[in-house]
Amino acid sequence: ISGWGVGAVVLLVLLAIQLINANRLALSETAVIGPSLGAVYSALGHPLQAAPQPSSWVISNINVTSDPETPGALSITGSLQNHADFAQAWPLLRVELTNRYGDALRARDFTAGEYLPANRPATWLGSGMAAHFRIDVVDPGPDAVGFQVQACLNLDNQRQCSSNAGGS
């Protein structure tokens, strides 16, 4: 093989490695290459993790109260738990206020910096761990009789929210 042939083979191998790396999560879920690929990445110190799913976040113990310190405001508090088998970055929390017919009146997505206590870093939450959140919103008046809180993630350039919403 000439020098050009060796160079072409090396470039093809590098291209194959780049393609595998770019698609590593999808490939890790296949039966043929998944276990071997996972072992290689673990040996390199970068174990593969499953793609995060909004449904792996569970919201519970939700309570809505008027904020005595801020007239005209409501405080939504609750617990957020990571049910995935791995640590995850904090999700967005979508609060949707509804009327008596269940129609959405208002909705907004809150970042971790907006719903976590100031002394808690908004980095990652370990598997099985839970944290309390608080979201303050303007009281929408008597038309809003219900609400729901959903965990949302930005996946594949679109926002996806869990179907297991907490609320009333």
C-alpha positions, 0 to 999 in steps of 0.5 A: 500500500502506498503512502496515500493508501495508508493515509486514506485508511487512517482518515477512514478509521478516524471518520468512523470513530467520529461517527460512532462518538456522535451517535454513541447514546443511540448505538449503546442501546443496540444489542449488537454493539451496545455492551462493547461500546459501553465497556470502551467508554467506561474504560476511557473514564466516560461511562455512557448514560441513557438520554434523559426523559421528562417522565423520570422526574416526579413532582409531589407534595404540591401546595399553593398558598398566598404569600403573606409577604407579597400581597397579590402573589401565590407561592407554589411549593413541592418536591421534585424527585429524580427517578432516573438511574443516573444523576441529571441536570435540573429540569424546567418546571412548567406551571399552568394555571387553569379555569374551571373547565380545565382550559389553560389561562397562563403557563410559564416555564421556570429555570432551576435558578428560579425555583431552587433555594438560593443556597442550593447550587443548580447543577445536578440531582443524583438518582433517587434524590429529591429536593424542595422547590418554591415558585412565586407567581402573580395571583391570576384572580378568581378565574384560575381554579386549578393548576399543574406543574410539569418537569420539562427538558429541552431534547432534540431542539424542542421542549418535552414535558412529562405527562405525570403532572402534579397539581389540582 
